[in-house]
Amino acid sequence: MAEGMQAQKFKTPLLVAAGMRAVLGIAAIPLAPFLYREHFAALVLLRPTKEVLLAAGFQIRRGDANLALVMLAAMPLAVFGVWLFFFLGRAFSKELQEGEGLPRFADRMLPTEKIKDLCAVLDDKGPKVIVLGRLATFPSSLLAAAAGASGMSAKKFLPADLLGALVGIAEVLVAGYLLGEAYKKAGPWLTGVGVIALLAMLIVLGRALGNKRR
């Protein structure tokens, strides 16, 4: 209760920060070709998605990127950027639960129906989905918002999400590294098959997590 009241005092700053996070991700798209060649860690910093981290593992294998620098670059948005949505969900918990009252700008970042569905997934499968969701193609930001809106405590959410985020980042970097090894030994065809298989596995896991038990 106290956490929720505290978060409500910072609704506007939280929304502004979330908007800036989205802008950085969009800005990275046209910059990606240049950053990929010259400043790969900066690309990770702006857009630490699974696809970019997979490419980072490939670059690390080639010696064109530094593992420690990539990990550090991924942390701000991949971890703290998701935690931002936890506190947004906490701040707007009443509006999300009632399905009305969100500012238009907030409504775009916090789609009520999707967050309600994820609240149901959390109720059905428990906090383990927070960790496992980080290992799949799962909407981590919206899941974090759902955790905040559902009243999950920060003491329970933050450590679980941090564990899942670190394991998830390592998972994709290792996969990229191994695919880089396959590229060196067997060429692009085997590497392409490996990428498709990995993404398919992550999608299947994400869908399995998103399905409520009947």
Legacy VTK file of the C-alpha trace (Angstrom):
# vtk DataFile Version 3.0
C-alpha trace
ASCII
DATASET POLYDATA
POINTS 214 float
0.000 0.000 0.000
2.764 2.401 1.012
4.721 1.506 -2.155
1.696 2.309 -4.289
1.110 5.686 -2.654
4.783 6.553 -3.044
4.774 5.621 -6.743
1.664 7.732 -7.390
3.595 10.867 -6.433
5.876 10.338 -9.434
3.355 9.570 -12.178
4.519 12.337 -14.509
8.293 11.733 -14.143
7.714 7.994 -14.642
5.727 8.634 -17.819
8.383 11.011 -19.158
11.139 8.482 -18.448
9.157 5.706 -20.146
8.604 7.957 -23.162
12.332 8.680 -23.387
13.030 4.947 -23.256
10.749 4.415 -26.239
12.355 7.289 -28.160
15.839 5.824 -27.649
14.724 2.474 -29.023
13.215 4.106 -32.113
16.257 6.347 -32.645
18.513 3.295 -32.676
16.837 1.861 -35.801
18.169 4.352 -38.412
21.486 4.514 -36.550
21.890 0.725 -36.424
24.020 0.273 -39.614
26.590 2.837 -38.446
26.581 1.713 -34.814
26.868 -1.949 -35.824
30.131 -1.245 -37.641
31.685 1.355 -35.395
30.085 1.447 -31.935
28.269 -1.793 -31.220
28.057 -1.191 -27.453
26.180 2.048 -28.177
23.637 0.076 -30.227
23.173 -2.289 -27.277
22.783 0.702 -24.967
20.001 2.191 -27.099
18.233 -1.040 -28.070
19.124 -4.097 -25.931
16.654 -6.435 -27.642
17.263 -10.160 -28.038
18.077 -9.681 -31.724
20.729 -7.049 -30.963
22.186 -9.137 -28.119
22.317 -12.170 -30.415
24.353 -10.094 -32.862
26.496 -8.927 -29.934
27.395 -12.533 -29.113
28.393 -13.007 -32.750
30.537 -9.852 -32.589
32.161 -10.973 -29.335
33.130 -14.267 -31.002
34.788 -12.307 -33.809
36.603 -10.051 -31.353
34.720 -6.959 -32.557
32.895 -6.340 -29.258
33.830 -6.556 -25.592
31.754 -8.840 -23.342
31.973 -6.677 -20.212
31.147 -3.510 -22.148
28.145 -5.167 -23.825
26.811 -6.396 -20.479
27.169 -2.943 -18.945
25.554 -1.295 -21.961
22.551 -3.653 -21.777
21.780 -3.019 -18.116
20.190 0.475 -18.141
17.299 -0.272 -20.519
17.122 -4.062 -20.338
16.933 -4.028 -16.529
16.186 -0.580 -15.113
14.012 0.352 -18.077
11.781 -2.631 -17.308
11.698 -1.790 -13.595
10.408 1.623 -14.618
7.272 -0.113 -15.928
6.841 -1.958 -12.641
6.573 1.381 -10.858
4.349 2.745 -13.630
2.006 -0.191 -13.084
2.073 0.505 -9.366
1.390 4.222 -9.871
-1.558 3.582 -12.210
-2.822 0.402 -10.564
-6.287 1.818 -9.904
-6.743 3.033 -13.478
-5.449 -0.252 -14.908
-7.695 -2.370 -12.717
-10.764 -0.261 -13.495
-9.910 0.007 -17.198
-10.339 3.773 -17.381
-8.802 7.038 -16.290
-5.374 6.643 -17.909
-3.965 9.713 -19.671
-3.852 9.205 -23.446
-0.050 9.150 -23.467
-0.015 6.569 -20.677
-2.662 4.471 -22.405
-0.320 3.878 -25.327
2.455 2.577 -23.074
0.155 0.707 -20.697
-2.473 -1.075 -22.828
-5.075 -1.968 -20.229
-6.411 -5.179 -21.762
-2.967 -6.660 -22.343
-1.890 -5.809 -18.808
-5.073 -7.351 -17.397
-4.309 -10.535 -19.343
-0.786 -10.577 -17.916
-2.161 -10.012 -14.410
-4.215 -13.165 -14.986
-1.076 -15.017 -16.110
0.721 -13.910 -12.928
-2.229 -15.035 -10.801
-2.303 -18.367 -12.605
1.394 -19.207 -12.759
2.925 -17.142 -9.982
6.173 -15.132 -9.805
8.144 -17.830 -11.658
6.777 -16.405 -14.901
8.786 -13.223 -14.241
12.054 -15.167 -14.410
11.019 -17.489 -17.237
9.517 -14.632 -19.233
12.942 -13.036 -19.477
14.229 -16.162 -21.216
11.555 -16.042 -23.920
10.123 -13.582 -26.417
7.779 -12.224 -23.783
6.687 -8.604 -23.180
8.893 -7.951 -20.147
7.881 -4.301 -19.803
4.163 -5.089 -19.822
4.671 -8.029 -17.469
6.492 -5.670 -15.112
3.588 -3.213 -15.324
1.184 -6.067 -14.574
3.240 -7.078 -11.553
3.096 -3.510 -10.276
-0.623 -3.155 -10.959
-1.413 -6.476 -9.280
0.187 -5.364 -6.027
3.284 -7.583 -6.100
5.889 -6.150 -3.750
9.100 -4.639 -5.082
11.028 -6.983 -2.757
9.562 -9.932 -4.636
9.578 -8.535 -8.173
12.957 -6.791 -8.442
15.230 -9.717 -7.448
13.244 -12.176 -9.595
13.366 -9.872 -12.604
17.072 -9.112 -12.122
17.859 -12.836 -12.055
15.757 -13.446 -15.154
17.276 -10.466 -16.982
20.875 -11.496 -16.297
20.246 -15.105 -17.286
18.299 -13.960 -20.352
21.087 -11.637 -21.510
23.689 -14.360 -20.957
21.483 -16.888 -22.783
21.297 -14.811 -25.955
24.953 -13.726 -25.877
26.080 -17.343 -25.561
23.765 -18.348 -28.394
25.229 -15.589 -30.568
28.753 -16.678 -29.673
28.001 -20.294 -30.601
26.359 -19.231 -33.842
29.482 -17.224 -34.607
31.507 -20.399 -34.099
29.149 -22.262 -36.433
29.548 -19.516 -39.022
33.310 -19.866 -38.902
33.237 -23.637 -39.290
30.184 -24.300 -41.459
29.306 -21.034 -43.137
26.180 -18.857 -43.196
23.606 -21.572 -43.959
24.031 -23.448 -40.692
24.174 -20.140 -38.819
20.888 -19.013 -40.400
19.209 -22.274 -39.439
20.499 -21.852 -35.884
19.108 -18.318 -35.613
15.695 -19.431 -36.876
15.640 -22.399 -34.476
16.593 -20.212 -31.509
13.972 -17.565 -32.239
11.329 -20.255 -32.769
12.190 -21.799 -29.396
11.926 -18.427 -27.643
8.577 -17.714 -29.298
7.174 -21.116 -28.308
8.332 -20.611 -24.718
6.778 -17.144 -24.651
3.436 -18.453 -25.909
3.489 -21.304 -23.409
4.028 -18.835 -20.575
1.257 -16.598 -21.856
-1.339 -19.378 -21.950
-3.354 -19.639 -18.768
-4.202 -23.073 -17.424
-7.785 -24.012 -18.006
LINES 1 215
214 0 1 2 3 4 5 6 7 8 9 10 11 12 13 14 15 16 17 18 19 20 21 22 23 24 25 26 27 28 29 30 31 32 33 34 35 36 37 38 39 40 41 42 43 44 45 46 47 48 49 50 51 52 53 54 55 56 57 58 59 60 61 62 63 64 65 66 67 68 69 70 71 72 73 74 75 76 77 78 79 80 81 82 83 84 85 86 87 88 89 90 91 92 93 94 95 96 97 98 99 100 101 102 103 104 105 106 107 108 109 110 111 112 113 114 115 116 117 118 119 120 121 122 123 124 125 126 127 128 129 130 131 132 133 134 135 136 137 138 139 140 141 142 143 144 145 146 147 148 149 150 151 152 153 154 155 156 157 158 159 160 161 162 163 164 165 166 167 168 169 170 171 172 173 174 175 176 177 178 179 180 181 182 183 184 185 186 187 188 189 190 191 192 193 194 195 196 197 198 199 200 201 202 203 204 205 206 207 208 209 210 211 212 213
